[in-house]
Amino acid sequence: MARLSLSVVFALLSWRAIAAPTPLEKRAVSADLLAKFNLFEQYSAASYCAQNNNSTGTEVSCEAGNCPLVDAATTNTVVEFEDSAVTDTTGFVATDSTNRLIVVSFRGSRSIQNWIANFDFGTTATTICSGCPAHSGFWNSWQEARSYVVAAVESARAANPSYQIVATGHSLGGAVATLAAADLRNSGYNVVLYTYGAPRIGPAALSDYITAQGNNYRVTHLNDPVPRLPTLNMGYVHVSPEYYISSANNAAVTTNDITTYEGNSNLSGNAKWGLNVDVNAHLWYFNEIAACE
């Protein structure tokens, strides 16, 4: 969902539910968490760069110059993947010896197959939890990548048992990362999740299960339309909490610019914008996240 048609966005958001907000709690963020948001946004940005999707065994880099923190780290990709048969799920699994990380990063929408997955709004039963269906397109995207992502994580963890596993992604990539994190956690891995401008991934049974797993950092920005899709009255809710960025496009983000909201359907962060949308807000998360497109 990196590039969006405004007509499509308005049509979908016109379905927006009118509902009372769920209970929420506002919290400030620390400088340490802000630094992590910056780092993993850059790992999400790196998934848009072709050289990180088709050359396993190389360092992670961004020719657009939008991932300097990643460029400065000592990294190596365990697996890079692209062009999966149906959904074109794309990304990489990499080790970062500087920050002692194993990073699973998924790219946002770029291809026709990605957009078909985005608009596959039906739900599909999942193996994440009993009675927990997910958005069919997002679940199918994860299933196409699952075998080689899991194998890469197993290999990287065996070689680096003390490294923290992180799943991350922007837009569609954030949705896939959410499902990947939940699945890997169920397999016994301790996974921290960072998403940027991610859509809703399923109904309350699934989203609340993932929320209860913990270690979820769902970042939104101003009136980015994507986190409001699919809509509440289509039965979709979010993983909680939300970390809402209020600073303008092209502006540096400080701890004062981020507010934390709890609740799977809170209407106080990104959702408060209703039909007011700005596609540029979707493309700016700490920097130009899809610059490698």
N, C-alpha and C positions, 0 to 999 in steps of 0.2 A: 504493500500500500504506500510505497514511497511517493509515487506520482498519482494524483487523484483528479477525476473529473468533477468539477463543482456541481454540475447538474445531477450527477449520481449521488453525491454527498447530500445535497439538499433533499432529494427524493427520499433517501433513506432516513435522514434525520427528521423528516416530517412525521415519521412514525413514533417519535419520541414519547415515552410514557409521561403522564402527569401523575406524579406520585410523591408522597411525603418522604423526605430523606430518612434514611436509617440513622440511628445514633452514631455520632462521630466524635472524634477527639482530635484537636489540633495539637501538633507537637513541632518543636523546632528541630533542625538537623545540626549535627556537629560538623566541624571542619574536616574531621576524618571521613565522615560519610560523604561529604561533598567531594573530597578527593577521590573516593571510590566511584562516585557517580561519573566523574570526569574520565577516569581510567576505563571503565567498562563501556561508557558511551563510545570511546575510541576503539575498543575491541568490536563493538557493534558496527561502527563505521568501516572498519577494516574488512568486514564481510562483503561490502559492496565492491571491493577492489579485486579485479579478475585474477591478479597474481596470487591471491590468497585462496583461490578456489580450484586451482588446476596444477599445483606444483608441490605436492606433499613432500615434506622433509626440508622445507626452506623457512626462513624467518618471515614473520608477519610484518608487512609494511604497507604504507598508503602513498601511492604516487601523487595523490591530491594534496599531501602535506597536512592532512587533518587528523593524524593520530600520532603526534610527537611523543606521547608517553609510551605508546606501544613501540614506536621506532627506537626509543632509548633503552628499552628492555631487551634482555637476551631471550629470544623466543625461537621456537621450532614447531612446525606443524606436524602433528602425528597423522592426521588425515585431512585432506581437502576434498570437497565434493561439490558437484554441480550437475545440472541437466538430468535430474532424476526423471524417470520415464513419464510420469503423469503430472506431477506438481512442480517440477523443476526446483526442488528444495536444494538450497545452496548455502555453503558455509565452510567452517573448518573446526577442528579440535587442535589446540596448540598448548605447549608447555611454556611457561614463563619462569625462568629460574631467578630472575631479578626479584619478582614479587611472590615467588613460590606458589604458582597458580597452574591449574589445568583449566583452560578456557574453552567452552563450547559456544561458538558464535554462529548465528543464523542470519542470512541476508533478508532484507525486506523485498517488496515486490519489484520486479523488473520485467518479467516475461509474461506472455499471454497465459501460460500455464499457471503462473502465480496469481493472476487476476481471476482465473477460473476458480482456483482454490479459495480466494477471498470471498467470492460471491456464491459459494456452495453453502448456503445458510442453513440447510437442514442439519440435524444432529445425528450423531452416530454413537453407539455404545462403545465404551472404552474399557481398557483393562486397568485403569488407574484406581478406580474404586467401584464398588457395587452400586448400580443405579446412577452412574455418573456419565451421562452422555456429553459429547463435546461437539463443537462446530465441525461439520464433516470435512470441510476443506483443510482446516488447520490440523485435525487429527490425521487425515491422510498424508499431509505434508510431513508430519513427524514420523509416521509409519514407514514412509519411503526412505527416510534417512536413518532410521533407528539402528539397523544392524551394524552399519559401519561406525556410527557415533558411539554406540555402546562398546564395540570392540576397541575403538581408539581410547575411550575413557578407561577401560579395563587395563590396557597396555600401559597408558601413561600413569595410572595410579600404582600399578605394580612397580614401576621404575621410580616413582616419586611418592611414596606413601604419606608423606607429611604435607603435600601440596593441597591447597584448598581448591575444590572444583567449583567453577562458576559457569552458569548458563546465561547468555545474554543475546539480545537482538532488538532491532528497531522495527516497528510496524508489524507486518506479517512475521518477520523474524522474531519479534517479541512474543507473538502468540505461540509459535513453534517452540521457542525456548521455554515457555511456561510449561507446556506439555512434556517437553524433554526433562525438565527439572523434576517434575512430579514423578515421572516414570523412573528416572534414575534414583530418586530418593526411595521409592518403593523397593528398589533393588539393593538398598543398604548404603547408598552413597550419601554423604553430607554435601548437598549442593546449595549454593547461594544463587539467587535469581535476580538479575537486573534487566528490566525492560524499559524501552523508550517509545512512547507513542503507540503502545500495543492496543489492539482491539480486544473486546470481550471474547472469551474463549468458550463459554458454555453457561448452562443454568446454575442455580445456586448449589446444587449437590456437588458438582465438580469444583466450582470456584471456592466454595467454603472449605472443601477438603484440602485444596492446595493452600489456602490461607492458613489452615490449622497446622500444616506442615512447618510453617515458619520460614524465616530467611528469604522473604519476598520483598523486592524493592521495585515497585511499578511507578515509573516516572512519567508525568504528563507535562504539557507546556501550553499555557494560555488556551486559545480556542482552536487547537489542533482537533480536527474533526474525527480522526480515526479512533481515539479512545471512546467515542460515543457510538461506535458501531460494533457489532449489530446492536440494535436498540433494546432498551429495557422492556418495552412491550412486545418484543419478539421472544422474551423469556431469558435473555442473556444478562448476566451480572459480572462484576469484576472480582478478581483476586484483590485482597486488601493487605496492606494499606496503599494509599495513593500518595505520591510525593509530587506536589503540584508546583511547577515553576511559573512565577508571575512576571519575570523579567522579559523585556522585549526581544524580538528577533535581533540577532547580531550583537547582543549585549552580553558581557560577562555575567555569570551567575554567581551570586554570593549566598551564604547561609541564610541571609535575611529574605532571599527571593524564593525560598522553598518552604511550603507548608505541608504538613502531613495530615491526611484525613483517613479515618478508619471507616469501614463499612463497605459492603459489596455493591451498594447502589447509592452511595452518597452523592448529593447534588450540589456540593459546595466547592469542589475543585474544578476540574475541566468540564464536568457535566453542566455546570451552571450557565454555560454559554448558549445552550439551546441550539437554535438554528444559526447562530453567529459563528462562522467558520473562517479560518485562515490556513490555507494549505502551507504557506511558508512557516507557520508555527509547527507544522508536522516535520518540516525538513531541518529545523534548527533546534538541536538539543546540545547545548554547550558549544557546539560548532556546527558546521554544515555536514550533517551526519551522512548524507548520501552523495557527497561530493565526487566520489569515484564513479558515479553513474556517467 
